[in-house]
Amino acid sequence: MSKKFIASSGSAFVIAEAGVNHNGDINLAKKLIDVAVDAKADCVKFQTFIPEKVMSVYAPKAAYQEVNAGAGEYQIDMVRKLKLPFKAFEELASYCLLKNILFLSTPFDFESIQYLEKLNMPFYKVPSGEITNFPHLEAIAELGHPMLISTGMSTLDEVRAAVETVYKKGNKAIALMHCVSLYPAPVEYTNLKVMETLGNEFNVPVGLSDHTLDIEIALAAIAMGARVIEKHFTLNQSMAGPDHKASLNPHQLKDMIQKIRNIEKSFGDGIKKPHRLELDTASVARRSLVAARTIPRGTVLQREDIEIKRPGTGLMPSQLNVVLGRKTLVEIKSDSLISMEMLS
């Protein structure tokens, strides 16, 4: 895992989630990698699974899957069409290396965990559906790699149990992803404050796996301190398949990442001081003490002798009481700046 991923400050880690949006076609998968590279994502992530090891032949589709991919078949029938063979992931990992982007794939079964271990991934992603699958968590934790754990559909107690399961295997390098497992997730269900709850409870880096339709929730998460952002993307939202409609198109992905980086540039160091380029503005926008009329030499200054006007290059208005009662050493022309050298 890169230092960037686990840092408590600096740039957040952005995962472009290709998932199964390749529709079982390795050439489409490579095109998705190209899109992630062009968008300047830190990582592109796929999903590795053996359908028969993940689900019963009688497992039904989720409601969103029926809407997006059609009804009339079991979940396994749909997933078999979206599967890539193990060999394909070696090719995709090599392609990512060539394109200088991190390769990642989420394993959904033990065989896939062992296979991906051969591909030298920087960390492992645990999907929300496996957070209560302790044998799965233990199998990954035992590998000793950092783990990114999604927490969709879970209670705080379930998250705690998952974290303790990983810790018991001696693996303390984890980050948690707040997630709402709806596709798409309505913005009013997002509950971004959960990120703060997770961070305070477990003292680990926290991020957001965002399933809302647009990019503003991911941007809000960054502003709230998210260290990791994961977002589904596709080549075309009108393609057939369960996840395309809830995914960003290439332009949206690029726009999101660019805006994330702009937001991060705005954070600064937290020290309240004027930027050096503001000093010129201050000289124009602020005010100074000026003569309300032409003031003869030897005049004891009264309040009516002084006005407060721009520019801000003379005595500050806060020095008014220091000036009052002093005698002028020279004549001060009307509307001229007053300086201490003019006074006794």
C-alpha positions as CSV (number, residue, x, y, z in Angstrom):
1,M,0.0,0.0,0.0
2,S,1.4,3.4,-0.9
3,K,2.2,5.9,1.8
4,K,-0.3,8.1,0.0
5,F,-3.1,5.7,0.9
6,I,-2.4,5.5,4.6
7,A,-1.3,9.1,5.2
8,S,-3.4,11.2,7.6
9,S,-2.9,14.2,5.4
10,G,-2.0,15.0,1.8
11,S,-3.8,13.6,-1.3
12,A,-6.6,11.1,-0.9
13,F,-6.3,7.7,-2.6
14,V,-8.8,7.4,-5.5
15,I,-9.9,4.0,-6.7
16,A,-11.6,3.8,-10.1
17,E,-13.9,0.8,-9.6
18,A,-14.2,-1.0,-13.0
19,G,-15.7,-4.0,-11.2
20,V,-17.5,-6.2,-13.8
21,N,-18.3,-3.3,-16.1
22,H,-16.1,-5.1,-18.7
23,N,-19.0,-7.5,-19.2
24,G,-16.7,-10.5,-19.4
25,D,-14.6,-9.0,-22.2
26,I,-10.9,-8.5,-21.5
27,N,-10.6,-5.9,-24.3
28,L,-13.3,-3.8,-22.6
29,A,-11.4,-4.2,-19.4
30,K,-8.3,-2.8,-21.0
31,K,-10.3,0.2,-22.3
32,L,-11.5,0.7,-18.7
33,I,-7.9,0.8,-17.6
34,D,-7.1,3.4,-20.2
35,V,-10.0,5.6,-18.9
36,A,-8.7,5.3,-15.4
37,V,-5.2,6.3,-16.5
38,D,-6.6,9.3,-18.4
39,A,-8.6,10.4,-15.4
40,K,-5.4,10.2,-13.2
41,A,-6.9,7.7,-10.8
42,D,-4.4,6.1,-8.3
43,C,-5.8,2.6,-8.8
44,V,-8.1,0.7,-11.1
45,K,-10.0,-2.2,-9.4
46,F,-11.7,-5.3,-10.8
47,Q,-13.5,-8.3,-9.2
48,T,-12.2,-11.8,-9.2
49,F,-14.5,-14.7,-8.5
50,I,-15.6,-18.3,-9.3
51,P,-19.4,-18.0,-9.4
52,E,-20.0,-21.5,-8.1
53,K,-17.9,-20.7,-5.0
54,V,-19.7,-17.5,-4.3
55,M,-23.4,-18.2,-4.7
56,S,-25.9,-21.0,-4.7
57,V,-27.5,-21.7,-8.0
58,Y,-30.8,-20.7,-6.3
59,A,-29.5,-17.3,-5.1
60,P,-31.9,-14.6,-6.4
61,K,-30.8,-11.3,-7.9
62,A,-30.9,-8.1,-5.9
63,A,-33.7,-5.8,-6.8
64,Y,-31.3,-3.3,-8.5
65,Q,-29.8,-6.2,-10.5
66,E,-33.3,-7.1,-11.8
67,V,-33.9,-3.5,-12.8
68,N,-30.5,-3.0,-14.5
69,A,-29.8,-6.5,-15.9
70,G,-33.3,-7.9,-16.3
71,A,-35.3,-10.4,-14.4
72,G,-36.1,-14.1,-15.2
73,E,-32.8,-15.6,-14.1
74,Y,-30.9,-16.4,-11.0
75,Q,-27.9,-14.4,-9.8
76,I,-25.4,-17.0,-10.9
77,D,-26.7,-16.9,-14.5
78,M,-26.0,-13.2,-14.6
79,V,-22.6,-13.4,-12.9
80,R,-21.3,-16.2,-15.2
81,K,-21.6,-13.7,-18.1
82,L,-19.5,-11.2,-16.2
83,K,-16.7,-13.5,-15.2
84,L,-13.1,-13.2,-16.5
85,P,-10.8,-16.3,-16.3
86,F,-7.9,-16.1,-13.8
87,K,-5.5,-15.8,-16.7
88,A,-7.1,-12.6,-17.8
89,F,-6.1,-10.9,-14.5
90,E,-2.5,-11.6,-15.1
91,E,-2.8,-9.8,-18.4
92,L,-4.7,-6.9,-16.8
93,A,-2.1,-6.6,-14.1
94,S,0.7,-6.4,-16.7
95,Y,-1.3,-3.9,-18.7
96,C,-1.7,-1.7,-15.6
97,L,2.1,-1.9,-14.9
98,L,2.7,-0.8,-18.5
99,K,0.3,2.1,-18.1
100,N,1.7,3.1,-14.7
101,I,-1.4,2.6,-12.6
102,L,-2.0,0.3,-9.6
103,F,-3.9,-2.9,-10.4
104,L,-6.3,-4.2,-7.8
105,S,-9.0,-6.8,-7.8
106,T,-11.4,-7.8,-5.1
107,P,-11.5,-11.6,-4.4
108,F,-14.8,-13.2,-3.5
109,D,-13.7,-16.8,-2.7
110,F,-10.6,-18.6,-1.3
111,E,-9.3,-19.7,-4.7
112,S,-9.4,-16.1,-5.9
113,I,-7.6,-14.9,-2.8
114,Q,-4.8,-17.4,-3.5
115,Y,-4.6,-16.6,-7.1
116,L,-4.4,-12.8,-6.6
117,E,-1.7,-13.3,-4.1
118,K,0.5,-14.2,-7.1
119,L,-0.1,-10.8,-8.7
120,N,1.6,-8.7,-6.0
121,M,-1.3,-6.4,-5.3
122,P,-0.4,-3.5,-3.0
123,F,-3.4,-4.3,-0.7
124,Y,-6.6,-6.3,-0.6
125,K,-10.2,-4.9,-0.8
126,V,-12.9,-6.6,1.2
127,P,-16.4,-5.9,-0.2
128,S,-19.3,-5.0,2.0
129,G,-21.0,-8.4,1.5
130,E,-18.1,-10.2,3.2
131,I,-17.8,-8.1,6.3
132,T,-19.6,-10.9,8.3
133,N,-17.7,-13.6,6.5
134,F,-15.0,-14.2,9.1
135,P,-13.2,-17.1,7.3
136,H,-12.8,-14.8,4.3
137,L,-11.5,-12.0,6.4
138,E,-9.1,-14.3,8.2
139,A,-7.8,-15.8,4.9
140,I,-6.9,-12.3,3.7
141,A,-5.6,-11.0,7.0
142,E,-3.2,-14.0,7.2
143,L,-1.5,-12.8,4.1
144,G,-0.2,-9.8,6.0
145,H,-1.1,-7.2,3.4
146,P,-2.9,-4.0,4.2
147,M,-6.7,-4.3,3.9
148,L,-9.4,-1.9,2.8
149,I,-12.7,-3.0,4.2
150,S,-16.1,-1.7,3.0
151,T,-18.8,-1.5,5.6
152,G,-22.1,-1.3,3.6
153,M,-25.2,-3.0,5.1
154,S,-23.4,-3.3,8.5
155,T,-23.9,-2.0,12.0
156,L,-21.1,-0.6,14.1
157,D,-21.0,-3.8,16.1
158,E,-20.5,-5.8,12.9
159,V,-17.7,-3.5,11.8
160,R,-16.1,-3.9,15.2
161,A,-16.3,-7.7,15.0
162,A,-14.7,-7.6,11.5
163,V,-11.9,-5.4,12.7
164,E,-11.3,-7.6,15.7
165,T,-11.2,-10.6,13.5
166,V,-8.5,-9.1,11.3
167,Y,-6.5,-7.8,14.3
168,K,-6.5,-11.3,15.9
169,K,-4.6,-12.5,12.9
170,G,-1.9,-9.9,13.6
171,N,-2.9,-7.6,10.8
172,K,-3.3,-4.0,12.0
173,A,-2.9,-2.3,8.6
174,I,-6.5,-1.6,7.8
175,A,-8.7,1.3,6.4
176,L,-12.5,1.4,6.6
177,M,-14.8,2.5,3.8
178,H,-18.2,3.9,4.6
179,C,-20.7,2.6,2.1
180,V,-24.4,2.5,1.3
181,S,-25.0,-0.7,-0.7
182,L,-27.7,0.6,-3.0
183,Y,-27.1,1.0,-6.7
184,P,-27.7,3.9,-7.1
185,A,-27.7,5.2,-3.5
186,P,-30.0,8.2,-2.9
187,V,-28.0,11.1,-1.6
188,E,-30.3,11.4,1.4
189,Y,-29.3,7.9,2.6
190,T,-25.5,8.6,2.4
191,N,-25.0,9.6,6.0
192,L,-21.4,10.9,5.5
193,K,-21.0,11.6,9.2
194,V,-20.5,7.8,9.6
195,M,-17.0,8.4,8.4
196,E,-16.3,10.4,11.5
197,T,-17.9,7.7,13.6
198,L,-15.7,5.1,12.1
199,G,-12.5,7.2,12.4
200,N,-13.2,8.0,16.1
201,E,-14.2,4.4,17.0
202,F,-11.3,2.6,15.3
203,N,-8.6,5.2,14.8
204,V,-7.8,4.1,11.3
205,P,-8.0,5.9,7.9
206,V,-11.5,6.2,6.6
207,G,-13.0,6.7,3.2
208,L,-16.1,6.4,1.1
209,S,-17.2,3.8,-1.4
210,D,-19.7,6.0,-3.2
211,H,-22.7,4.6,-5.1
212,T,-24.6,7.9,-5.7
213,L,-25.2,8.9,-9.3
214,D,-23.1,12.0,-9.5
215,I,-19.8,13.2,-8.0
216,E,-20.8,15.8,-5.4
217,I,-21.0,13.3,-2.5
218,A,-17.5,12.1,-3.2
219,L,-16.3,15.7,-3.2
220,A,-18.1,16.3,0.1
221,A,-16.4,13.3,1.6
222,I,-13.0,14.7,0.6
223,A,-13.9,18.0,2.3
224,M,-14.9,16.0,5.4
225,G,-11.5,14.2,5.5
226,A,-12.0,11.0,3.5
227,R,-8.6,9.4,2.9
228,V,-9.9,7.0,0.2
229,I,-12.6,7.4,-2.5
230,E,-13.9,4.5,-4.5
231,K,-16.3,5.2,-7.4
232,H,-17.7,2.8,-10.1
233,F,-17.1,3.9,-13.7
234,T,-18.0,2.5,-17.1
235,L,-17.3,3.1,-20.8
236,N,-21.0,3.8,-21.4
237,Q,-23.9,4.0,-18.9
238,S,-26.3,2.5,-21.5
239,M,-24.4,-0.8,-21.7
240,A,-26.1,-4.0,-20.6
241,G,-25.2,-5.2,-17.1
242,P,-26.0,-4.6,-13.4
243,D,-23.6,-1.8,-12.5
244,H,-23.4,0.5,-15.6
245,K,-26.3,2.7,-14.8
246,A,-24.9,3.5,-11.3
247,S,-21.4,4.2,-12.7
248,L,-19.7,7.4,-13.8
249,N,-18.9,7.8,-17.5
250,P,-15.3,8.6,-18.5
251,H,-15.8,12.4,-18.5
252,Q,-17.4,12.3,-15.0
253,L,-14.6,10.2,-13.6
254,K,-12.0,12.6,-14.9
255,D,-14.0,15.6,-13.6
256,M,-14.4,14.0,-10.2
257,I,-10.7,13.4,-9.7
258,Q,-9.7,16.8,-11.0
259,K,-12.1,18.4,-8.6
260,I,-10.8,16.2,-5.7
261,R,-7.3,17.4,-6.4
262,N,-8.5,21.1,-6.5
263,I,-10.3,20.7,-3.2
264,E,-7.1,19.2,-1.7
265,K,-5.1,22.2,-2.9
266,S,-7.5,24.5,-1.1
267,F,-6.8,22.9,2.4
268,G,-3.6,24.7,3.1
269,D,-1.7,24.5,6.4
270,G,-4.4,25.9,8.7
271,I,-2.4,28.9,9.8
272,K,-4.5,32.1,9.6
273,K,-2.3,34.7,7.9
274,P,-2.6,36.7,4.7
275,H,-1.2,35.2,1.5
276,R,1.6,37.4,0.2
277,L,-0.5,38.2,-2.9
278,E,-3.2,39.5,-0.6
279,L,-1.0,42.3,0.6
280,D,-1.5,44.3,-2.5
281,T,-5.3,43.9,-2.1
282,A,-5.0,45.0,1.5
283,S,-3.2,48.2,0.6
284,V,-6.2,49.1,-1.6
285,A,-9.2,47.6,0.3
286,R,-8.2,48.6,3.8
287,R,-8.5,52.1,5.3
288,S,-6.1,54.6,6.9
289,L,-6.3,57.8,9.0
290,V,-6.5,60.8,6.7
291,A,-7.0,64.5,7.3
292,A,-10.7,65.6,7.1
293,R,-9.6,69.1,6.2
294,T,-6.3,70.9,5.7
295,I,-4.9,70.9,9.3
296,P,-2.6,73.8,10.2
297,R,0.7,73.1,12.0
298,G,0.3,73.2,15.8
299,T,-3.2,71.8,15.8
300,V,-4.2,69.5,18.6
301,L,-6.0,66.7,16.7
302,Q,-9.7,66.2,17.5
303,R,-12.0,63.5,16.2
304,E,-13.5,65.8,13.6
305,D,-10.0,66.4,12.1
306,I,-9.7,62.8,11.1
307,E,-11.6,60.6,8.6
308,I,-11.1,56.9,7.8
309,K,-10.6,56.3,4.1
310,R,-8.8,54.1,1.6
311,P,-6.0,53.3,0.8
312,G,-4.7,51.1,3.6
313,T,-1.1,52.3,3.4
314,G,-1.1,54.7,6.3
315,L,-1.9,54.5,10.0
316,M,-4.6,51.9,10.7
317,P,-8.0,52.9,12.1
318,S,-7.2,50.9,15.2
319,Q,-4.5,53.7,15.9
320,L,-7.1,56.5,16.1
321,N,-6.9,56.9,19.9
322,V,-3.1,57.0,19.7
323,V,-3.3,60.0,17.3
324,L,-6.1,62.0,19.1
325,G,-4.7,64.8,21.3
326,R,-1.3,65.0,19.5
327,K,-0.1,68.2,18.0
328,T,0.7,68.5,14.3
329,L,4.3,69.3,13.5
330,V,3.5,70.2,9.9
331,E,0.5,71.3,7.9
332,I,-1.4,68.3,6.7
333,K,-3.4,68.8,3.5
334,S,-7.0,67.6,3.2
335,D,-7.5,63.9,2.3
336,S,-3.8,63.2,3.0
337,L,-2.6,60.3,4.9
338,I,-1.6,61.1,8.5
339,S,1.7,59.6,9.7
340,M,3.3,59.5,13.2
341,E,6.2,61.6,11.8
342,M,3.7,64.5,11.4
343,L,2.8,64.5,15.1
344,S,4.5,65.4,18.3
